[in-house]
Every structure is written in C-alpha cells, then in structure tokens.
Amino acid sequence: MGVTEQFCRILAAMTAEALPPAALEAARSLMLDGIAVALAGSRETAPTIIAEHIRSFGGAEQATVFNFGFKTSSVSAAYLNGASMHVLDYEPMWNPPTHALSTTLPAVLALGESLNATGKDILAALIKGIEAHGRLRVASRQYEPRGLVFHPPGVAGPIGSAVAAAHLLNLGPDQLRNAIGIAASRAGTLMANIGTMTKCTHCGNAAAAGLDAALLAARGLNANPDVIEGSNGLADAFFDKNWDRRALTVKDAPLRILDPGYAIKLFPSQYATHFVILAALDARERIPASETISSVDIIGPTMPYVDRPRPSSGLDAKFSFQYAAASALLDGTVGIETFSDERWARSDMSTMLSKVSFMQSSEIPATLDRMWVEIKIRLSSGSLVTGKCVRPRGSWGSPISGQEHLVKVRDCMRRVLNENDAENAIASLLEFERLDQNGIHSLMRTLGNFQ
C-alpha cells in the first residue's frame, strides 16, 4: 500500500465520535481565535479589494463572508474569509511553521453552513484538516524557514482543506485520494510575496482550492491516486529529498492539534518577530527615563527574510526584526495599529530604525521551538541594557489562560461587531460542538455583520 493510500485510510477512519475531548476543546479555542482575527482583518485593504472582486461575480448565496454583509458561493467565501484570517498575521502558529487554521477553518465554515452541518461535525472536520496539514509539514522535514522558496500554507493548505471538506461530504478513502490529488495540483505559493497584500491570498486560496477539490472529487473527478509519493508528485515538487514518509503513515500518533499543538499569537506579526518584541520590552523596563537610545543590536538566528532594516510599508514591517524592536522600544506595546502605514511613516520610527542592526548567527537554532533572540541597547550615557526571549507566552510550553485569550478575542471582534453581537458570538463559539444547524446559521449571520 502506497503512502497516499495509507494516509487517506488513516484520515478517513477518524470519526467525530472517536475524537478526544481535549481535541474538541483545542478546536474551539482555535475557532474562537481565528474568527476574531478574521473579523479584525476584514477591515484591511486586501480583503476589501477581494470582497469587491468576489461581489462583482454574483453567484449562488451559499455561505457568509465575515463582516461584509453578503453571501457568496462556498468556495468564494472560503477564499475571502481565509484572506481576512491571515492578513494581520495574527492567527495561531504551528511547528513546523505554517498557517493550518486560516487554510482550513474558512473552508469548513463555508461548506458546513451550505450543508446545514452541526457544530460537532464542523469541529471534527477542522481537526482532521489540521491533522493532514500538520503531518504533511512534518513529512517535508522543513522545520526552518530559511531556504524556503514556497510559503508552507500554500503547499500543505490545499490538501488539509480538502481533507476537512471531505469529512463533511462523507467521502470514502478512494474519493479522498482523488480530492487530495486534485488539491495537490493547486499547491504552491511564493515566499517572494511576503510583506505584500498577496500573502494573505496564500491562505485564502488554499482554503478555497481544497474545498473546490473535495467538491469535484464528490462529483467524480479523478486524479493521480499516488500524488504524494509518485514521480513528479507533491513530495518531488515541494519536500526535502529525504522526506519522512512515516509521518504520513504512522497510526495512533497523537493528534497534531494537541502534540505539539499551536501557539496563540499575542502580536499581529510574523511569529519570530515576537521574540524580538518581547526581548525589547524586557530591556525597555530597565531604561531610565533620562536616557536616550544610541544603538540597538539584535542577535538572532539566520533568518534572511525578516532582515528588513527599512520596511516599505506597515504591512511589510510585520516581517522586520528591526521594526519589531523599534516599535516595542518606542511605544512600549505592540498591537494592530503598530503596523498601520500611519505608524510606520512617522519620523520617530524612521529615526529609531536607523539605530537598529540585526546580527544573524548560525549558532542559534532557527526552529520556532528552539530559537532565541537577545537585544543589546547602548544608551546615551554609554551604559548597556540587554533583554532576551527564549519562548513567547502563548507558545508551546508557555500557554496563556482562557481569560487572557478572551482579551485578544474581544479586542479583535469589537473592531467590527457591537458589544452585544461580539459577546453572543463568543458564547456560541465556546459551546460550538453543541450548536445545531440553526445555531450555526445564527452565528454566521452575526459574523457576517449584515446591516
């Protein structure tokens, strides 16, 4: 039995009834975070452009888009909601690095709404999609972002989305193989577009492509049944040459949603920048008010794509170690407004950026679970203040409380919804597996912000 076939049989055998309560709890937390972030993200320029683009097509009103007050086809809704969920770079992070939520959740919500699915079915589909996505990332052996050409969610995301959608469509193992084969031909997004509006479409496109693949497989469209391991298949195109087949075929392994689990982001920027932000905030506490900063040295792992001494916009600044340090030192806090073009363009930011340097060390591990960052600040008096971060709060081994998480969720939701609607949405999401189809439709009406 080949890798793709074994992979499909393992995934098809995962039933909602067999999922442990801890997995359902984790899925609820992820859903709460992802939807809140998507609502806040829907206010950004890129999702607004995409919404206008999709609305211009017309089409079947099958599924709700967050905030924009209209329905569209389930595939288009998954695309737009995925872009909204990723545009702030604020949704949960995974290890190996990827965005498994914004490529999967929009698909299962859109399809679930159109099929009148229950909350428990949607949660089970989400867990299975994340499992497929996570196993593919482990199989690739690409734990370090340096050297990547393809953005990981654009590679694993379409397949994870297809697996999740296949659960809601009740596809058997053979149909699932076709869905994965179709989705694999939609894989691939370029790291070159990080820092641009196009990056958010990587996750939106993955969610939509996987959903579309499952729908086509349900209608009988076929694909290479060995698309992962076959000649010129997914592994040949995107994985390390010594890729790990066992990651896809091992049975009874802990679910990826639980082991290693996910990191809740406390800052809306590329995950490695969180180490810089926290190191800078740590050092800032020890800078006397009478002192000014002369220079800032960041010492971190080799990560060329976050070495952006002069980011070109607030969006580009989300991927700049230098901007992360400068904003934390100047403002003492980092939030959504930190990465607005207005904050990026201010003269104090330009002045501080000119003082910041980033020294990349090959001796520092570059994986998210082992990396660390140190910051050294030379003051006008000549004295030196240092800060260091080895593990951001909210990450693997350093969880935040449910109440702390709700602070983030409410801040994001209240940017779009009134207080009553936000609290009703939170209450529904916290008991999502108990929602019947009427509860799902009511929740989606709230999230759509229909006027």
N, C-alpha and C positions, 0 to 999 in steps of 0.2 A: 504494500500500500504506500503510495507516494505521500509527500509532505502536505500538499494541498488537500488531498483527500482526508488524511488523518486530522488535519487542522479543522476541516469542516465538520467531521464527525464529532470531534470534541465539543465544538461550539454548538452544533445542533442538539447535542444531548443535554445542554444546560437548560434546565427548566426554571420557571419562576418559583415553583414550589420548593426547589432544592437550594435556592439562594439563602445564605445565612443572614440573620437579622442585621449583623454588622455591615454587610454589603449594602443592604437596603438603606441603612442609616447614612452610610457614606454617600450613596447616590442622592439621597435627599439633600445633604449638605452641598454636594456639587451642583445640584439643580438650583438651589437657592442662590449660590454664588454666581453661577453662570447667567441666570436670568437677570439678576440685579445688575451685573456688569453690562449685559446686553442692553438693558434699558438706558443706562448712562451712556453707553457707546453709541446708541442710536441718534444722539444729538450731534455727533461728529460729522464732518463734511463728507467723508467717503460713504457712509451708509445713506446719507441724504441723497447723494448722487445716484446710488444704486436703487434706492426706493423710487426715485423719479423714473429711472430707466425701466424698472420692472412694471411700474404702474402704466407706462406708455404701451405695454404689450397687451393689456387687458387679460382675458383668460378666465378660467374656472376659479371660483372663490372657494377653495378647499381648506385653506389654513391661514391663520392670523400672522401678520408681521408685527413685531413689537413696536409700540409707540406711534406708528404712522397712521393708524386708524383705517386700515383696509385689509382685505383678504386677497390672496392670490393662489396660484397652484401650490401644491405641497412642495414641489421641487424648488420653485422660486422663493417661497417662504423660508425654506431651509437655507438657501443661498444668502438672502438678506439678513436673516437672524444670525447666521454664522459670522457674517462680516461684522455685524454690530457687537457680537460677543467677543470678537478678537481685536477690534480696532484700538482699544485702550491698552492692550497687552496687560490686562488686569485679571483675566480668568485663571483658574488653578493651573499649576505647573506640574510636570511629571518627570520621572527619571527612568530611562534615558530621556533627554529633553524633547518635549513635543507638546502639542496642544490637543489632547484627546477629547476634551469636553466640547470645545467650540466646533469641532468637526463631527460630533456625534449627537449631542443634545438637540440642536436645531432640527436635525432630520427626524428624530423620534417624536418630538413635539408636533412637528408639522404632519407627519404621517399618522400619528396617534389621534390627533384632532380630526383628520379627514376620515379615519376608520372607526371613530367612536370608541376608541380603546379606553381601558381603565387605567388608573394611575399605576397600579401594580404591574400591569403589562408594559407600560412605558418605562418604568424603572428597571424592569428586567432587561428590556431591550438596550437601555443605556449601559447597564453593567456588562452585557455581552459585547457591545460595540467597543467599550473601553478595554475589555479583555483582549479582543482581537488586535486592537491598535497597539496596546502595550506589548503583547507578545511579538508583534512584528518589529517594534523598536528594539527589543532585546535581541531578536534574531539578527538584526542588522549589524550588531556589535559597534554601533556608532554612539558611544557614550559622551564623546567630547564634541562640542560644536565647531572647534577649529577644523578646517579642512573640508567641511561640508559644502557641497555645491547646491544640493536640493534641500529645501526647507522641509523638515520631517513631517509636519502635519499634512503636507501636500502629497506625501508618499504613502504613509500609513492611514491617513484620514479617510480617503475614499473607501478603503476596504473596511475599516471599523464602522463607518456609516452604513455600508452595505450589509454588514453582519447584523447591526442593530435593526435596520429596516426589515431584514429577512425574518427576524423573530416576530415582528408584528404582522408580517404577511404569512406566517406559518409555512415558510419554505422548508422543504426537506434537504438532506445533505447534498443531493445532486443539484438541486436548484440553487443551493447556497454556493456550490462550486462555480456555477455559471455567474452568479451575482458577483463573486469575488473576481472571477476572470474579467468580467466587464469593467468592474471598478478599477482593476489593476491597469487597464488601458487608459484611465483618466488620471493616473498618478503623475506627480512631478510639479514642483513649484520652485522658483529660483531664489536663492539667498540674496542675489543682487538687488531684489526689490525690498529688502528690509529697510525700514526707515521711510517708506513711501506709502501712499494710500493703497496701493495694490496689495501690500502684505495682508491686509485684512481679508482680501478676497481669497487668499490661500485656504483659509478655514471655511469660508462660506462656500467656495467651490467644492471643497472636499465633502462637506455635508450634503450638498445638492447632488454631486456626482454619484456618491454612494447610494443615496436614496433612489436616484434615477436607475442605477444599475440593478438594484433589487426589484424595482417595479418592472423593468424589462425582462429580468430573469423569470419573474412570475408569469409573464406573458409568453415565455418560451424561447427568448433569445439565448443563444448559446455562446460559449467562449472556451478557450483552452482549459481543459479540466486540471492541468498541472501548471497553472500560470505562475505560481510562486517559484518552484524549483526547476521548471522546464527551461530548455535552451532559449536564450533571449527573453526570458521571463522577468518577473519583478526582481528577484534576487540578483540576476546578472546585471540588470539596469541600475539598481539603487543600493545594494548591500555591499558590505565588505566581502572580499573574495573568500574569507574564512568564516562566513556567516554561520550562525548557530541554528541548525535545523531542529535540535531538540527543544528549543524554546517554543516552537510551534506544535510539537507533537507530544510533549510530556502530559500525562494525565494526572489529575488530582493535585495539581500545583495550586498554591494559594492564589486567590484572585488578585489581579494587578490593582484593583481599586482599593485593596487592603494591604497588599505587600508588594512594593514599598508604600503604596498609597500615593497621595497627592500633597502638594504644597498650596496653601491658601496665600495668595499674594496680598501683601499689605501696602504695596506701592504699585501704581499703574505704569510699569516699565519692564523692559527685558529683565529676566529673573536674576542674572548675575549682577546687574546693577544694584540689586538690593543689598548685596554685601558691601558695596561702596557706600551706599546711603547710610547704612547702619554704622559702619566704621566712622564716617564723617560726623554723624550725630553724636556718637560716643565721644569723639575728640572735641566737638564743639562745646560740650558741657564744661570743659576744662580750660577754655579760652577766656581770659579776663576781659571784661568789657572795655578796659582801657587800651587793649592791644588791637592791632590790625594784622591781617594775614599778608605775609610776604610771598610765600610759595607753598604749594601743596603737591606732595608726591604720593601717587597711588602705586602700591606694589601688589600685583595680582598675577593670575595665571596667563598663559599665552592665549589671548582671545582677540585676534585682529579685528573682528567685525564690530567690537564695542570700543575700539580705539578711534574715537571720533572727537578730536580736540575742538573742532568748530562745526557742530551740527548745523545743518542747513534750515532747520525748522523745529518747531516744538515737537512734532511727530518724530523727526529724525533724532531728537535729543533723548528719546526713550531708549536708545541703543548706544548711548555715550557714557562711558565711565566718567569722563571729565565733567559732563553736565550733571551727572548724578551727584558727584562730590560738591560741585559749585552750588547747586540748588539747596542741598542739605545744609551747607555751611552758611549760606546767605539767609535762608528763610527759617531754618530750624524745624521744618516739616516738609513733607513731600506728598502731594496729592494730585488729583486730576488737573487742577489749574496750573500746577508746576510745568506741565508740558504743553501749555497753550502757546500759541505764537506770540501773544502779548507778553507773557513772562519771559519767553526765550529772547525777545527783541530788546529787552530793557538794558540800559547801559551798564548797570551794576553787574549783570550776568556776563556781559562781554568782558568787562574788566577782570572778574574773577576767573573766567575761563583762561585768560592769558597767563594766569599764575599756576595752572594745574597741569601736571605731567603724569603720564601713565607708563610705568616700567613693567614690562611683561617678563615673567620668569618661567622658564621651562621646568624649574624645580618644584613649582607649586602645581598640585593636581588640578586638572581642568574639568573634572566631573563635578556636577552640582552637589553631590553628597560628600565630596572630599575637599573641594576648593576652599580657599580663604583669601581675604583681602586685608591689607594693612594700609593705613594712611598716615603720612607724616607731614605735619604742618609747622612751617617755620614762621614765627611771629616777628613783628617789627622790633622787638627787644632782643631778638636773636635766640630766644628760647624755643624749644621744640615740644610740640604736643602730638601725641600719637593716638590712634584708635584702631581697633581691629574687629573683624566679624568672621566667625567660623561657621555659623549656622543661623540664618534668619529665622525669626519667630514665624510660626505658621508652616514651617517646612517639616520634612521627615525627622522625627525625633524631637521636635520642638513645637507641639501643637498649640493653637490658641483655643480659648474657651468658646462655647457657643454664644455667649453674650458678647464677647469681643468680635466674633464674626458678624453678629447682627448689627454692630455699629457700622461696619463696612457696607453691609447689605442695605441698611436704611439710607445711608448717605447716597448710594447709587440710585436706589429706587425713587427717592424723593426728588431727584433731578427731573423726573418725568411725571410721576404719579402724585396725586394729593395724599395727605397722610392717611385718610381712611382707606383708599384703594391700596396703598402700599401695605398697610397692616393686614388687610384682608388677603392680599396676595401672599404675604409671608405666612399667615395662618394656614392657607391652603397648601403651600409648599411644604410646610413642616409635617403635614399629615397626607402627603401626596399619594401614598400607596392605598389610602382609604377612599380616594376620590373615584366616583363612578363617572360615566361619560358626561353626565350633566355638570358635575363638578369640574371636569376638565374644560368643558366649553365655557363655563362661567369664569374660570381662571383666565382663559385665553382672551375673553372679552375685556377683562381688566387690563391684561398686559398689552393688548392692542391699543389701549387709550383712545377708544372710539369716542368721538365728540357728537 
